[in-house]
Amino acid sequence: MKVLVIGGAGYIGSHVVKELMSKGHEVTVFDNLSSGLIQNLFPRNEFIAGDILNPGDLEKAFARGFDAFIHLAAFKAAGESMIVPEKYSVNNISGTLNILNAAVAHGCMNMVFSSSAAVFGEPQYLPLDENHPKNPENYYGFTKLKIEEFMGWYEKLKGLHFAALRYFNAAGYDVEGVIYGLERNPANLLPVMMEVACGKRERLKIFGNDYPTRDGTCIRDYIHVTDLASAHVLALEYISSRKKSLTLNLGTGNGITVTEMLESARRITGKEIPADYVERRAGDPAQLTASSKLALELLGWEPKHSDVDTLIGSTYSAYEKYYKENAGR
C-alpha cells in the first residue's frame, strides 16, 4: 500500500515507518519537524514538509494519492495539557479535523490513529479493556477521546475505516539500533531518566510518592515502541483488507511503578541517576494497565520487546550512541 505517515519523523512515527517498510509498504512522511527530526527520516521515503494546521499543506499531500494514512501528529504531554489546553485544542482537535477533511476529499479512507489509554481516566477496574468507562483526567486524554468520536462520525457519514490504538507509555528505542534520534524536550519518564544518566540533566523529578500503590508512586504499563509500531501496521492491514474499523487497547497488563523503573534504570545503566520526589501533577491517575486480549484475538499482536531490561537497555543504547556521535556539537 501507499501510506502517508503524518508525524513520521517523530519518535513513534519513525519506528512505524521502519515497520511499514519492512512489510513492503511504500511510505511518504508528512511532518513539520517541530518535534520530529531529519535524522529520523529514511532516504528511500518521500518527505513532505507540512503542517496539519495548514489545510493547504494537507490538500497537496493527499492529492498525491494514498491508500491509507497514519496520524501520529498530536501533542502528547499530559501535564502540559492541563496548563495550556488551548495548545492542545488547536493542534490535536483542529489539526485532526483538517487531516480528516483532506483525507476524505481525496478518497483516502483507511486511517490508523495513535490514541491513548488516557481516554479512560482513573480506572474502575484493571487491566483496562476496550469497554471501560471513559472519563479522562487530563485535557490531553480528552482530546484523544474527542478524536475517536470524530472518526466514528466520519465512518458513519463518509465511509472512513479507522483503527484507534490506545496505549499509555510508549518507551524504548529500535531494538536493531537503526533509529536513535532523540526527542526534543522530552517529558516522559524514561527519556528524562536517560538524560540524567547521560549528564544532560542534574536530577530526576518524581511527581508524587503518596499514591495508593505498592511504593506510593504511579504505576504505568510501558510498551516498547517497536511493539507499538508492529501493532500500527497490523491494524492498518486489518482495516484495509476487511473494510472494518477497530478500537483496541495495547498493553502488557503488567504495570511498573516509577520507583521500580528508576531502580531498574540504575541497575542497567550503572549510573546513580539522582532523583527527588515532588508534588503530584494534575491529571495523573494512580495506576493504568491495559489489556490487549482483543488485539491478540483480532490481529495476532502481542508485545515481544516490552520487558523492563529491553525498554531501558534499548533507550540507553540510543542515548549513548546519539551523544557519542554528537559530542562537541
C-alpha positions in Angstrom: 0.0 0.0 0.0 0.9 3.6 -0.4 0.9 5.0 3.1 1.1 8.6 4.3 2.6 8.8 7.8 1.7 12.1 9.4 4.3 12.8 12.1 6.6 10.2 10.6 9.8 12.0 11.6 8.9 11.7 15.3 9.7 9.2 17.9 6.9 6.7 17.4 6.4 7.7 13.8 9.9 6.8 12.7 9.5 3.4 14.2 6.2 2.9 12.5 7.8 3.9 9.2 10.6 1.4 9.7 8.0 -1.4 10.3 5.9 -0.4 7.3 9.0 -0.6 5.1 9.9 -4.0 6.5 6.4 -5.2 5.4 6.9 -3.9 1.8 4.7 -0.8 2.0 5.5 2.4 0.1 5.8 5.2 2.7 5.7 9.0 2.5 6.3 11.1 5.6 4.5 14.3 6.3 6.0 16.4 9.2 6.6 20.0 10.2 9.7 18.9 12.2 8.6 20.9 15.2 9.4 17.8 17.3 10.4 15.3 14.6 13.9 15.0 13.3 15.5 15.0 9.9 17.8 12.3 11.3 14.7 10.0 11.8 13.9 10.1 8.0 14.8 7.1 5.8 16.4 8.1 2.4 14.1 5.7 0.5 11.0 7.5 1.6 9.5 10.7 0.2 9.3 13.6 2.7 6.7 16.3 2.6 7.4 19.3 4.9 4.0 20.5 6.0 1.8 21.4 9.0 -1.5 19.8 10.0 -2.7 23.3 10.9 -2.4 24.4 7.3 -5.2 22.8 5.2 -3.4 23.7 2.0 -0.4 21.5 3.0 -2.6 18.5 3.7 -4.6 19.1 0.5 -1.4 19.0 -1.6 -0.2 15.9 0.3 -3.3 13.8 -0.1 -3.7 14.9 -3.7 -0.7 12.6 -4.4 -3.0 9.6 -3.9 -2.6 7.3 -0.9 -4.3 4.0 0.1 -4.0 4.8 3.8 -2.6 7.2 6.4 -1.4 7.0 9.9 -1.9 10.0 12.3 0.8 10.5 14.9 1.0 14.3 14.9 -0.9 15.1 18.2 0.8 16.7 21.2 1.1 14.2 24.0 2.3 15.8 27.3 -0.5 15.2 29.8 0.9 17.6 32.4 1.4 20.4 29.8 -2.2 19.9 28.5 -3.5 20.9 32.0 -1.6 24.2 31.8 -2.0 25.2 28.2 -5.2 23.4 27.0 -5.5 25.9 24.1 -2.4 24.5 22.5 -3.9 21.0 22.6 -7.2 22.2 21.3 -5.7 23.8 18.3 -3.2 21.1 17.3 -4.9 17.9 18.4 -8.5 18.7 17.6 -8.4 21.4 14.8 -5.3 19.7 13.2 -7.0 16.3 13.2 -10.2 17.7 11.6 -8.0 19.2 8.9 -6.5 15.8 8.3 -9.9 14.0 8.2 -11.3 16.6 5.7 -8.3 16.4 3.4 -8.3 12.6 3.5 -11.9 12.0 2.7 -11.8 14.7 0.0 -9.2 12.6 -1.8 -10.8 9.2 -1.1 -8.1 8.1 1.4 -10.4 6.0 3.6 -8.1 3.9 5.8 -6.7 5.6 8.9 -4.7 4.4 11.9 -4.8 6.8 14.9 -2.4 6.9 17.8 -4.8 7.2 20.7 -4.1 6.7 24.4 -5.2 4.9 27.5 -5.6 8.4 28.9 -9.1 8.4 27.5 -10.2 6.3 30.4 -9.1 8.4 33.4 -9.0 6.8 36.8 -9.5 3.1 36.5 -12.6 1.5 37.9 -11.0 -1.9 37.3 -7.7 -3.2 35.9 -6.4 -4.1 33.5 -8.4 -1.7 31.3 -10.3 -3.2 28.5 -11.9 -1.5 25.5 -15.3 -1.2 27.3 -14.0 0.5 30.4 -15.9 3.8 31.0 -14.1 6.8 29.5 -13.6 9.8 31.8 -10.3 11.5 31.1 -8.4 13.1 33.9 -6.3 15.4 31.8 -7.0 17.5 28.8 -4.7 15.5 26.5 -6.8 12.4 27.1 -9.9 14.5 26.4 -8.6 15.5 23.0 -7.8 11.9 22.2 -11.3 10.8 23.1 -12.9 13.6 21.0 -10.8 12.5 18.0 -12.0 8.9 18.4 -15.6 10.3 18.4 -14.8 12.3 15.2 -13.5 9.3 13.5 -16.7 7.4 14.4 -18.8 10.1 12.8 -16.6 10.2 9.7 -17.1 6.4 9.5 -20.9 6.8 9.6 -21.1 9.8 7.2 -18.1 9.3 4.9 -17.2 5.7 4.9 -13.8 6.1 6.7 -12.3 2.9 8.1 -10.1 3.6 11.2 -8.1 1.9 13.9 -7.8 3.7 17.2 -4.9 2.3 19.1 -5.0 3.1 22.8 -1.7 2.8 24.7 -0.2 4.8 27.6 3.5 4.8 27.9 5.5 4.3 24.7 9.1 3.6 25.7 12.3 2.1 24.4 14.1 2.5 21.1 14.6 0.5 17.9 16.0 -2.9 19.1 18.2 -3.0 16.0 19.7 0.4 16.8 18.9 2.0 13.4 16.7 4.7 14.9 18.4 6.8 17.7 17.2 10.4 17.0 16.3 11.7 20.5 13.1 13.5 21.3 13.4 17.2 21.8 12.5 18.4 25.3 11.2 15.0 26.4 8.6 14.9 29.2 8.1 11.2 29.6 9.8 9.3 32.4 12.3 7.0 30.6 13.9 9.6 28.3 14.2 12.1 31.2 15.9 9.4 33.2 18.3 8.8 30.4 19.2 12.5 30.2 20.1 12.3 33.9 22.1 9.1 33.4 24.0 10.8 30.5 24.6 14.0 32.4 22.3 16.2 30.4 20.1 16.9 33.4 21.2 17.1 37.0 18.3 15.2 38.7 15.0 13.4 38.0 11.7 14.7 39.4 9.2 12.0 40.5 5.8 13.5 40.7 4.2 12.2 43.9 5.0 9.3 46.2 1.7 9.2 48.1 -0.4 7.4 45.6 -2.3 4.2 46.7 0.2 1.9 45.1 2.8 -0.6 46.4 5.5 2.1 46.8 3.5 5.3 46.6 4.5 6.2 43.0 2.3 5.9 39.9 2.0 2.6 38.1 2.1 2.6 34.3 2.0 0.0 31.5 5.2 0.6 29.4 5.0 -0.7 25.8 8.1 -0.9 23.7 7.9 1.4 20.6 8.8 -1.5 18.3 5.8 -3.4 19.6 3.6 -0.4 19.0 4.9 0.0 15.5 4.0 -3.6 14.8 0.5 -3.0 16.1 0.1 0.0 13.8 1.0 -2.0 10.7 -1.1 -5.0 11.6 -4.1 -2.7 12.3 -3.7 -0.9 9.0 -3.6 -4.2 7.1 -6.7 -5.4 9.0 -8.9 -2.4 8.3 -7.8 -2.0 4.7 -8.5 -5.7 3.9 -11.7 -6.1 5.9 -13.1 -2.6 5.5 -13.9 -2.6 9.1 -12.9 -0.2 11.9 -11.1 -1.2 15.1 -10.6 0.3 18.6 -8.0 -1.6 20.5 -6.1 -1.3 23.8 -2.4 -2.1 23.7 -0.6 -3.1 26.8 1.2 -5.8 28.7 -1.3 -5.9 31.5 1.7 -5.6 33.9 2.4 -2.3 35.5 5.6 -1.0 36.9 6.0 1.9 39.4 8.1 5.0 38.8 10.4 4.0 41.6 10.8 0.5 40.2 11.6 1.9 36.8 14.2 4.1 38.4 15.8 1.3 40.3 15.9 -0.8 37.1 17.5 2.0 35.2 20.2 2.4 37.8 20.9 -1.3 37.7 21.0 -1.5 33.9 23.0 1.7 33.2 25.2 1.5 36.2 24.5 5.2 36.8 23.4 6.9 40.0 20.5 8.8 38.4 19.8 11.3 41.3 16.1 11.8 41.9 13.7 13.9 44.1 10.1 13.2 45.0 8.0 16.3 44.4 4.3 17.1 44.4 1.8 15.3 42.2 0.9 16.6 38.7 -2.7 17.4 38.0 -4.4 14.8 35.9 -2.2 11.8 36.8 -4.2 8.6 37.7 -2.5 6.4 40.3 -2.5 3.3 38.1 -3.0 2.4 34.5 -2.5 -1.0 32.9 -4.2 -2.1 29.7 -5.5 -5.5 28.5 -4.5 -6.4 24.9 -6.6 -9.6 24.6 -8.7 -8.2 21.8 -5.5 -7.1 19.8 -4.2 -10.7 20.2 -7.6 -12.1 19.1 -8.1 -9.8 16.0 -4.5 -9.0 14.9 -2.4 -11.7 16.5 -0.5 -9.0 18.2 1.4 -9.4 21.5 4.3 -7.4 22.9 7.7 -9.1 22.3 10.1 -6.4 23.5 8.3 -4.7 26.4 10.2 -6.3 29.3 12.0 -3.8 31.5 15.5 -4.7 30.5 14.8 -4.2 26.8 12.9 -1.0 27.4 15.7 0.6 29.4 18.6 -1.1 27.6 17.5 0.0 24.1 16.8 3.5 25.3 20.2 3.9 27.0 21.9 2.5 23.9 20.2 5.1 21.7 21.2 7.9 24.1 24.8 6.7 24.3 25.1 6.4 20.5 23.5 9.8 19.9 25.7 11.6 22.4 28.8 9.9 21.2 28.1 10.9 17.6 27.2 14.4 18.5 30.0 15.1 21.1 31.3 18.6 20.8 28.5 19.9 18.6 
